[in-house]
Each structure stands twice: as structure tokens, then as C-alpha cells.
Amino acid sequence: MNLINKTKGKAISLNKNFIYNFANQILLLIIPLITTPYLARVLGVDINGRIAFSSSITSYFILFANLGFNTLGQREIAKYRGDKEKENSIYWSIVTMKGALTLLSVLVMMTMVLGNAFQEKYKFFILLNLISVSNCAFDSNFFFQGIEDFKSNTLKMLFAKIACMIVVFSFVKKQDDAWIYVLAYAVTLIIPSMLLWVKIIKRVGFLKIKNLSFKQYVKPSLLLFLPLVAVTLYSVFDKTMIGLLSSNPDYENGNYEQAYKLNSVILVLITFISPVMGSRNTHDYKIGDVAKMKDHLYKVARYTWMIGIPLIVGVCILGTNLSSWFLGAGYDKVPLLLSIMSLRFISSGFSELCSTQLLLPIGKEKYVTVISIIGAIVNIALNSFLIKDFGSVGAAIATMVTELLICVSYLVLVDAKGYLKVERILKMPFKYLISAAVMGLVLLAMNRMLSYSIFTFTFMFVIGVSVYFLSLAFLKDKFFLYLLSKTTNMLKRFKLRSKTK
């Protein structure tokens, strides 16, 4: 699957972008997980909880600094890809506005910290995170996603995460070193963001005052900002509310953060498709190829079922094993939290499909805004009732109910508007349910016989994956066989190119 960029005379490979973005998302989460078992033991559950609460506070300032410019920028660059003057105007206009909002965010954040708006134990971590907020002015991921250059973002994240990992293992030796981890995380993000400006300037040129145009981007960015606020409220605000309402906030946030981090790593297997398809569908819709766009969306829907269903089964069965050796003692609530959060593998997958891959590319962000705001209101209400009595478990339940509500709302909407046929989507998972059930029975039997360790977990994981995909092959699932054929052909081409070099 290739798209010809006529201006540049190059073919943009959708398959390669999937690979690069998948690698990018994996690096974003997997490399920190290499440090997670170490940090979980060195820093302990309470310090990790404080870092999680401080990061949740920082997220609000990062959200304001970015407004809706990243999503808007990606969409606008994708529309006018190859038009150098237009790219120059879009890029520098958005970067200038982001820079102004970043400066304002940093000033407000500093004022609040110095004005004793937060408890003393959180202040230093929040101040260190000022660097993360500052990164908003330099981060240009939206541009590379818009031109479908996912390789640059992947290399940037590779540098950042490896550098952070080296610092953690070299200098974080005790609880008092927690600040080093927070500082390293922030610094290793901002440096590669600044370095990538060289590549951007080479393509679009330097800032041209006459090309700046702010007015046309303000309203759409605000419309895109509202759903981002709503999403942040039910994906980050839960940690803030745990810190404010729970009887043991650091312990509860420590458990919640580790469970959410593990869940997010696994979720990458589904959501890595979204940025790639968002850019491609925007372009296809602009040139009038709606049929190709819908074909992509139905394939993503089937992929979500195929991967999401076995992930839910696997996490529910293997969660306790994973937590026991991965995190160590003190994280007793993580297995239950993982089971509750596993529903995200389906709900988030379809929500991303309907919003990022469909409604935003066709300019229907108003629907995303309304649904997201409703979800945020429901989530805050549920958190207010559940966190006080159930802590992190209550927050997880509130988040899952919210995400399921949002997912169903999106599916009802896209069906009612005629964008997609939900009946067709609901008919897809039959063979995946059967195969996941077979896999689940095998894993349950093994779980009763084997003790918890990294070796038994790895063994059961491999067996579970093998049983699931062999079942799909036995049932002759066409989509699985299609992906298998595509993967095989790609590997053959790669091997052939390697021989010819």
C-alpha cells in the first residue's frame, strides 16, 4: 500500500509507516518498562505514587500549552503535503502559537508552585517537570506525522528513551535519587525535539513573518482542544483525584500508575495504527477516495477485534503472575487493576477508530468534542463516589465505565450518520471469540499447575499466542491469513534486498 507524493516524486509506504509508528509507540512505553522493575523496587510504591501525582499535575499544563495544535497541525500538513509555502505557513504559525502558550503555562505553573498550591512533598517533582512543559514549544511530532515521516519520530524517541534508561541505571540508587529520574525523563525529551528542527527547517525553510496566519487556526484548535481536555480528565485526572480523595494516596497512586503503565504498553499493540491511519485517511478524504478510507477503517475494526479479545483473556489470567515478578512486593492491587483496565483493549481501539481515524480526518471534530465532554463529566462524577471508598480500584472502574460509554456513543453516531455500518463490525469477532476461549482454557489449566515466575510467564505467553493463532488458522479466518500473507511477502522482499546489497 503506497501513496505517491507527486511533489516529491516519492512513494510513501503505509506498511513502513505502520512499522515505524509501532516501533515509536513501543519505544515510548517499552524502554521505560525496562526500568520499571528497578524503579519499583528502588523507589518503592509511595515515591512512585508521588511521581505519578506530580506528573498528573504537569499534564494539565502540557495540555494547555499544546491546546489542539498538534492534532490540527497534523491534519493541515497532511492536506497540503508537498506545498512548501503552505507547509512553511502552517508550521511556523502553529509553532509560534504553541511557543506563546508554553511560556504562559510555565509562568503559571511556577507561580502556583512557589505560591504553595501543592503539598511540600510534590513541589520539587513538579518544578522539575517544568522542562517537560517547555518541550511543548519545541516538539514537532505533528509535522512529521502530517508528512508521514514516522522514521524521524522513532529515532527521536529511541535516543530519548535509551539516554533516560542509561541515566536511571547509572545514578538512581536510592529513594532520595527520585529527582534524577524525573529530571532525566524531561531533559532527554527536549534535546532531540530541538535537534529535529534542523531537519524541519531544511524542508520548510526559516520563519517568514508574512506567512504567519493565526486567526484561521484559533477556532479549530479550540474545538480540538475541548475533547483533549475531556480525554485528559478521564485518563489523567483520576490520578489527581486519587491524590486528593484517597485515604492512602501515595500507595493507591503507586499501584494505579504501575497498572496503567503496563496496560498502556499492551494497548500499543492496537492503537499504534491510529496516527498512521489518521494522516492517510485525511489525505484520502481530501482527494475524494472515500471508498479506500472506509476499507482501511473496516480492516482496523477487524484488527481491533482480532488482537483485543485475546489480550483481555490473557491479561486476566496472567496478570497476577506478571505483577509478582515484574514489580515485586508492595503492589498488591495491580493484578485486579490490570483485569479491570483490560477492557480498554476493545473500547480504546474502537474509540480511536471513530475519532482519530474517521471523524477528525473528515472535519467532524464537533462530534468528538461532545462525546468526550460527556465522558469527562461521567468520569468525574463516578470518581467522586468511588475513589473515596475504593481508592485505585474505584478509579479503574470509573475509567472503564467511561471508556465503554464513549466507545458505544461513537459507534452509534458513525452508524446513524452512515459513515460506517456497525452491524458489519459486530459480525466480525465470532472466530476471535472462539480462538480466545480455546487459548483461555489452555492458560487456565497451565496456571493451576505452574508457579509464578518470569520463566513460567514467558512459557505460558508463547503457548497462549501459538494456540490462539493456530486456532485462527484452523478456522480459516480470512483476515488473519491476509495479514500472514502480507507479513510473509514483506519479509521475503526484505531478505531479497539484503542479498542484493
GUNUDREN-124799 format. One line per field, with one value per residue (C-alpha): residue in three letters; residue number from 1; x, y, z. Coordinates in steps of 0.001 Angstrom, whole numbers, plus 500000, padded with zeros to 6 digits. Each point is the difference from the previous one (the first is absolute). Layout:
<rs>
res Ala_... .
n NUM_... .
x X_... .
y Y_... .
z Z_... .
</rs>
This chain:
<rs>
res Met_Asn_Leu_Ile_Asn_Lys_Thr_Lys_Gly_Lys_Ala_Ile_Ser_Leu_Asn_Lys_Asn_Phe_Ile_Tyr_Asn_Phe_Ala_Asn_Gln_Ile_Leu_Leu_Leu_Ile_Ile_Pro_Leu_Ile_Thr_Thr_Pro_Tyr_Leu_Ala_Arg_Val_Leu_Gly_Val_Asp_Ile_Asn_Gly_Arg_Ile_Ala_Phe_Ser_Ser_Ser_Ile_Thr_Ser_Tyr_Phe_Ile_Leu_Phe_Ala_Asn_Leu_Gly_Phe_Asn_Thr_Leu_Gly_Gln_Arg_Glu_Ile_Ala_Lys_Tyr_Arg_Gly_Asp_Lys_Glu_Lys_Glu_Asn_Ser_Ile_Tyr_Trp_Ser_Ile_Val_Thr_Met_Lys_Gly_Ala_Leu_Thr_Leu_Leu_Ser_Val_Leu_Val_Met_Met_Thr_Met_Val_Leu_Gly_Asn_Ala_Phe_Gln_Glu_Lys_Tyr_Lys_Phe_Phe_Ile_Leu_Leu_Asn_Leu_Ile_Ser_Val_Ser_Asn_Cys_Ala_Phe_Asp_Ser_Asn_Phe_Phe_Phe_Gln_Gly_Ile_Glu_Asp_Phe_Lys_Ser_Asn_Thr_Leu_Lys_Met_Leu_Phe_Ala_Lys_Ile_Ala_Cys_Met_Ile_Val_Val_Phe_Ser_Phe_Val_Lys_Lys_Gln_Asp_Asp_Ala_Trp_Ile_Tyr_Val_Leu_Ala_Tyr_Ala_Val_Thr_Leu_Ile_Ile_Pro_Ser_Met_Leu_Leu_Trp_Val_Lys_Ile_Ile_Lys_Arg_Val_Gly_Phe_Leu_Lys_Ile_Lys_Asn_Leu_Ser_Phe_Lys_Gln_Tyr_Val_Lys_Pro_Ser_Leu_Leu_Leu_Phe_Leu_Pro_Leu_Val_Ala_Val_Thr_Leu_Tyr_Ser_Val_Phe_Asp_Lys_Thr_Met_Ile_Gly_Leu_Leu_Ser_Ser_Asn_Pro_Asp_Tyr_Glu_Asn_Gly_Asn_Tyr_Glu_Gln_Ala_Tyr_Lys_Leu_Asn_Ser_Val_Ile_Leu_Val_Leu_Ile_Thr_Phe_Ile_Ser_Pro_Val_Met_Gly_Ser_Arg_Asn_Thr_His_Asp_Tyr_Lys_Ile_Gly_Asp_Val_Ala_Lys_Met_Lys_Asp_His_Leu_Tyr_Lys_Val_Ala_Arg_Tyr_Thr_Trp_Met_Ile_Gly_Ile_Pro_Leu_Ile_Val_Gly_Val_Cys_Ile_Leu_Gly_Thr_Asn_Leu_Ser_Ser_Trp_Phe_Leu_Gly_Ala_Gly_Tyr_Asp_Lys_Val_Pro_Leu_Leu_Leu_Ser_Ile_Met_Ser_Leu_Arg_Phe_Ile_Ser_Ser_Gly_Phe_Ser_Glu_Leu_Cys_Ser_Thr_Gln_Leu_Leu_Leu_Pro_Ile_Gly_Lys_Glu_Lys_Tyr_Val_Thr_Val_Ile_Ser_Ile_Ile_Gly_Ala_Ile_Val_Asn_Ile_Ala_Leu_Asn_Ser_Phe_Leu_Ile_Lys_Asp_Phe_Gly_Ser_Val_Gly_Ala_Ala_Ile_Ala_Thr_Met_Val_Thr_Glu_Leu_Leu_Ile_Cys_Val_Ser_Tyr_Leu_Val_Leu_Val_Asp_Ala_Lys_Gly_Tyr_Leu_Lys_Val_Glu_Arg_Ile_Leu_Lys_Met_Pro_Phe_Lys_Tyr_Leu_Ile_Ser_Ala_Ala_Val_Met_Gly_Leu_Val_Leu_Leu_Ala_Met_Asn_Arg_Met_Leu_Ser_Tyr_Ser_Ile_Phe_Thr_Phe_Thr_Phe_Met_Phe_Val_Ile_Gly_Val_Ser_Val_Tyr_Phe_Leu_Ser_Leu_Ala_Phe_Leu_Lys_Asp_Lys_Phe_Phe_Leu_Tyr_Leu_Leu_Ser_Lys_Thr_Thr_Asn_Met_Leu_Lys_Arg_Phe_Lys_Leu_Arg_Ser_Lys_Thr_Lys .
n 1_2_3_4_5_6_7_8_9_10_11_12_13_14_15_16_17_18_19_20_21_22_23_24_25_26_27_28_29_30_31_32_33_34_35_36_37_38_39_40_41_42_43_44_45_46_47_48_49_50_51_52_53_54_55_56_57_58_59_60_61_62_63_64_65_66_67_68_69_70_71_72_73_74_75_76_77_78_79_80_81_82_83_84_85_86_87_88_89_90_91_92_93_94_95_96_97_98_99_100_101_102_103_104_105_106_107_108_109_110_111_112_113_114_115_116_117_118_119_120_121_122_123_124_125_126_127_128_129_130_131_132_133_134_135_136_137_138_139_140_141_142_143_144_145_146_147_148_149_150_151_152_153_154_155_156_157_158_159_160_161_162_163_164_165_166_167_168_169_170_171_172_173_174_175_176_177_178_179_180_181_182_183_184_185_186_187_188_189_190_191_192_193_194_195_196_197_198_199_200_201_202_203_204_205_206_207_208_209_210_211_212_213_214_215_216_217_218_219_220_221_222_223_224_225_226_227_228_229_230_231_232_233_234_235_236_237_238_239_240_241_242_243_244_245_246_247_248_249_250_251_252_253_254_255_256_257_258_259_260_261_262_263_264_265_266_267_268_269_270_271_272_273_274_275_276_277_278_279_280_281_282_283_284_285_286_287_288_289_290_291_292_293_294_295_296_297_298_299_300_301_302_303_304_305_306_307_308_309_310_311_312_313_314_315_316_317_318_319_320_321_322_323_324_325_326_327_328_329_330_331_332_333_334_335_336_337_338_339_340_341_342_343_344_345_346_347_348_349_350_351_352_353_354_355_356_357_358_359_360_361_362_363_364_365_366_367_368_369_370_371_372_373_374_375_376_377_378_379_380_381_382_383_384_385_386_387_388_389_390_391_392_393_394_395_396_397_398_399_400_401_402_403_404_405_406_407_408_409_410_411_412_413_414_415_416_417_418_419_420_421_422_423_424_425_426_427_428_429_430_431_432_433_434_435_436_437_438_439_440_441_442_443_444_445_446_447_448_449_450_451_452_453_454_455_456_457_458_459_460_461_462_463_464_465_466_467_468_469_470_471_472_473_474_475_476_477_478_479_480_481_482_483_484_485_486_487_488_489_490_491_492_493_494_495_496_497_498_499_500_501 .
x 500000_501723_499008_501825_501100_500061_501814_502897_499719_500240_497747_498880_499623_497093_501538_503315_498197_498153_503340_501647_497063_499690_503689_499494_497105_501839_503068_497785_498841_502152_503366_498600_498681_503556_500623_496642_500925_503156_498248_497098_502442_502479_497450_497134_496259_499592_502712_498682_496583_501332_501642_496713_498031_502569_499922_496207_500219_502595_497737_497465_502605_501319_496428_499460_503363_499175_496321_498629_502913_501635_496892_499174_503576_500187_496723_500931_503487_498511_497591_502676_502936_502557_498959_503098_498477_496900_502068_502106_496923_498266_503088_501278_496527_499263_503473_499756_496638_501237_503063_497880_497702_502992_501530_496690_499651_503507_499382_496666_501449_502944_497674_497796_502933_501695_496622_499588_497146_501380_501235_503707_500685_498828_501563_503482_498731_497562_502744_502221_497112_500139_502494_497351_497589_502708_500381_496587_501590_502532_498083_499120_498601_496887_502062_501667_496688_498407_502613_499894_503637_499708_503665_501196_497695_501103_503695_499285_498236_502740_502604_497852_499030_503407_501657_497459_500505_503784_499622_497564_502170_503151_498839_496705_501085_497666_496698_501729_501072_496424_500575_502735_497487_497450_502673_501489_496585_499321_503445_500309_496707_500777_503492_499000_496956_502319_502396_497199_499418_503027_498186_496747_501668_501759_496583_497760_502566_500421_497218_498441_498013_497778_498965_498768_496255_498468_496322_499004_501513_498643_496397_500747_502771_497571_497460_502698_501187_496674_500024_503666_499004_497276_502321_502580_497371_499176_503526_502113_497606_499335_503558_499422_496723_501642_502551_497258_497297_501676_500832_503447_500728_503661_499411_496851_501629_503075_497857_497844_502985_501729_496795_499206_503553_499881_496558_501161_502962_497716_497476_502696_499438_496641_500306_503317_497922_498131_502496_500919_496385_499038_502461_499200_496210_500268_501809_497658_496927_501424_500587_496525_501008_497380_499791_503679_499582_497089_501895_502829_497556_498330_503411_500953_496724_500726_503562_498693_497798_502717_502612_497817_497977_502952_501804_497075_499964_503782_500330_497194_501657_503692_499769_500874_502972_501268_499660_501643_503391_499901_499197_500841_498443_497710_497886_497195_497186_501668_498585_496405_500591_501483_496905_497645_502089_500257_496661_501896_501415_496609_498462_503072_500593_496548_499965_503280_498575_496898_501707_503643_499610_496536_498324_503079_501285_496624_499720_497283_501855_496803_498750_503272_499707_496441_500620_503271_498452_497140_502537_502029_496937_499009_503557_500362_496630_500876_503467_498497_497882_502353_503523_499188_498875_501916_503119_501800_497482_497212_501970_500565_496289_499054_502443_498769_496330_500859_502021_497281_497388_502143_500661_496303_499126_502480_498744_496371_500936_502021_497265_497216_501940_500678_503796_500360_497669_500289_498042_502853_502523_498029_499984_503806_501105_498386_503158_502143_497742_500221_503789_500409_497797_502193_503103_498435_499217_503578_501419_497675_501110_503675_499473_498843_503056_502809_501419_500454_503304_501356_500709_496492_498477_502093_499220_496253_500064_501627_497595_496994_501002_500699_496680_498052_501489_499968_496296_499456_501890_497875_496835_501393_499479_500487_501358_502611_501085_500139_502289_502116_500433_500881_502557_501555_500311_501536_502612_500805_500514_502196_502089_500337_501152_502518_501512_500288_501891 .
y 500000_503113_503602_502031_503419_501742_503039_498024_497156_497389_497174_500158_496446_499437_496710_501656_502722_497351_498445_503306_501215_496633_500208_503576_499049_496960_502118_502566_497385_496876_501611_501666_496566_498703_502440_499420_496831_501780_503245_498121_498400_502881_502803_497993_500307_503304_501951_498659_501207_503507_500080_498864_502744_502650_498823_500228_503654_500665_498416_502823_502650_497948_499654_503765_500723_497701_501036_498149_500990_496590_498327_503031_500300_496357_500292_503261_498818_496744_502015_502179_497602_500928_503662_501635_503464_498566_497700_502979_502023_497201_498874_503371_501334_497021_499931_503715_499562_496919_501940_502818_497602_498020_503135_500852_496443_500040_503347_498900_496679_501691_502484_497208_497976_502975_501115_496734_498646_496462_497972_500236_496361_500675_503443_499005_497372_502499_502623_497496_499273_503610_498639_497603_502907_502017_497152_500906_503000_497808_496789_499677_496480_501385_501076_496633_498187_502349_499262_496308_499974_497693_499024_503331_499768_496420_500927_502925_497766_497387_502584_501400_496702_498361_503120_500073_496298_500416_502865_498020_496909_502082_502572_498994_497809_500949_501774_503380_499684_500133_503571_498732_497736_502815_502391_497440_499192_503672_500944_497002_501003_503645_499542_497804_502230_502967_498069_499024_503669_499805_497466_501973_503283_498216_499010_503014_502763_502607_502037_502501_502693_500555_496319_500046_499553_499541_500821_497060_497493_501323_498791_496485_499558_500907_497512_497321_501113_499274_496233_499909_501611_497424_497090_501358_500256_496311_498741_502219_501723_496655_500094_503530_498994_496956_502396_502288_497533_496719_499181_498726_502024_499130_496243_500070_502152_497768_496956_501851_501473_496645_498289_502818_499937_496242_500289_502848_497988_497155_502426_501170_496757_501471_503790_500306_499910_503201_502809_498316_499466_503496_501599_497596_500310_503797_499917_497406_501972_503244_498441_498401_496356_499212_496332_499447_501813_497769_496893_501021_500600_496594_498323_501896_498919_496351_500401_501499_496951_497555_501406_501526_496912_497661_502826_500349_496250_499803_502948_498756_496583_500980_503366_498652_498061_503089_502326_497595_499877_503235_502471_498067_500512_502888_500134_497711_501754_499930_496609_501067_503404_498330_497812_502980_502116_497194_501064_502957_497667_500044_503313_502145_498236_500832_503483_500762_498570_502201_503193_500234_497856_501075_503065_502227_499273_500940_503181_498855_500881_501416_496450_499035_503048_499250_496310_500689_502669_497690_497292_502381_501055_496368_499089_502826_499139_496305_500761_502283_497124_497052_501193_500980_496467_497840_502023_498961_497217_502567_502183_497023_499116_503624_500184_496752_500974_503342_498470_497454_502785_502049_496991_499138_503667_500196_496799_501120_503371_498721_497502_502597_502390_497253_500245_496315_497018_498892_496825_498952_500726_498028_496924_499900_498521_496512_498038_502153_499229_496261_500077_502154_497580_497065_501974_500950_496386_498966_502882_499309_496374_501023_502719_497406_497825_502583_502402_503716_501044_501706_496611_498597_503280_499975_496345_500520_503131_498163_497067_502347_501953_496770_498411_503129_500483_496267_500035_502896_498110_496908_502104_501532_503580_502004_503125_498075_498149_503339_501532_496860_500189_503721_499403_497052_501965_502965_497759_498411_503420_501092_496839_500488_503613_498929_497474_502522_502558 .
z 500000_498722_499467_497349_501196_496644_501241_501321_497523_502719_501090_503619_501275_502380_501105_500882_501919_501993_500889_500918_502063_501714_500878_501193_502270_501321_500786_501700_502481_499822_500794_503151_500959_499955_502830_501711_501972_501167_500948_501600_502421_500493_500420_501498_499510_501910_498125_496696_501102_500639_496579_498415_501769_499028_496383_499964_501072_497301_497376_500329_499182_497081_498771_500079_498359_497086_499853_496943_497794_499684_498586_497870_498758_498984_498087_498231_499046_498675_497819_498429_500069_497313_499735_501547_500485_501630_502206_501069_500891_501911_501882_501182_500802_502240_501575_500823_501722_501859_501137_501432_501862_501285_501502_501665_501343_501482_501726_501482_501127_501733_501701_501353_501313_501650_501341_501942_497888_500479_502943_500775_499031_496417_499401_498872_497548_498485_499618_498198_497654_498796_497463_498672_499605_498197_497514_498546_498291_498203_499385_496299_499859_498306_496986_499465_500435_497486_497322_501013_501077_503006_499806_501433_503018_500606_499997_502327_502501_499732_501008_502821_501584_499790_501469_502848_500656_500231_502503_502154_500295_500517_502549_501643_502911_502869_500739_500337_496342_498698_498767_497664_498251_499601_498692_497591_498557_499251_498657_497681_498367_499327_498509_497007_499403_499575_497757_497586_499205_497685_497817_500043_499002_497158_498628_500686_500364_502749_501551_497595_501782_496947_500055_503591_500286_503448_499695_497812_502446_503294_499734_498677_502586_502777_498645_499994_503453_501691_499337_501052_503301_500419_499190_502441_502704_499842_499229_502295_502395_501681_501409_501243_501653_501592_501461_501310_501120_500911_503619_498962_496832_499359_500369_497859_497309_500042_499209_497485_498142_499559_498847_497575_498654_499370_498430_497746_498742_498978_498490_497566_498085_498947_500017_498126_496809_500846_499127_496720_498948_501161_497585_497157_500382_500082_496669_498450_501050_498612_496567_500069_500444_502671_498992_500813_503302_501013_498948_502322_502856_499699_499977_503151_501624_499252_501238_503267_500597_498988_502404_502730_500945_500739_501825_502420_500658_500356_502392_502267_500322_500056_501819_503454_498635_498162_503000_502458_498275_498026_502779_503146_503428_500910_496837_501153_498113_496588_498795_500698_498413_496906_499620_500251_497611_497433_498511_498539_497372_498289_501094_499289_496699_498653_501525_498204_496769_500144_501179_498870_496875_498804_501515_500300_496459_498506_502088_502415_503194_501531_500560_501667_502241_501160_500687_501804_502237_500952_500812_502172_501991_500591_501003_502526_501537_500314_501384_502638_501308_499511_500869_503574_500905_497506_499173_496819_499301_499984_497574_497687_500009_499294_497107_498455_500241_498388_497174_499225_499948_497610_497757_499722_499367_497129_498397_500226_498483_497027_499224_500220_497746_497472_500291_500900_500422_503622_499269_497711_502777_502611_497758_499862_503367_499930_499076_502280_502961_499326_499641_503123_501973_498954_500956_503354_500919_499260_502055_502951_500092_499885_502615_502529_499492_499767_502576_499328_498418_496913_498463_500489_498801_496823_499380_500472_497849_497095_500341_500189_496882_498099_500962_499065_496540_499224_500850_497602_497298_500671_499746_496767_501077_496803_501658_501984_496867_498142_502638_500070_496237_500117_502759_498161_496757_501841_501629_496634_498407_502911_499713_496241_500395_502634_497587_497159_502107 .
</rs>
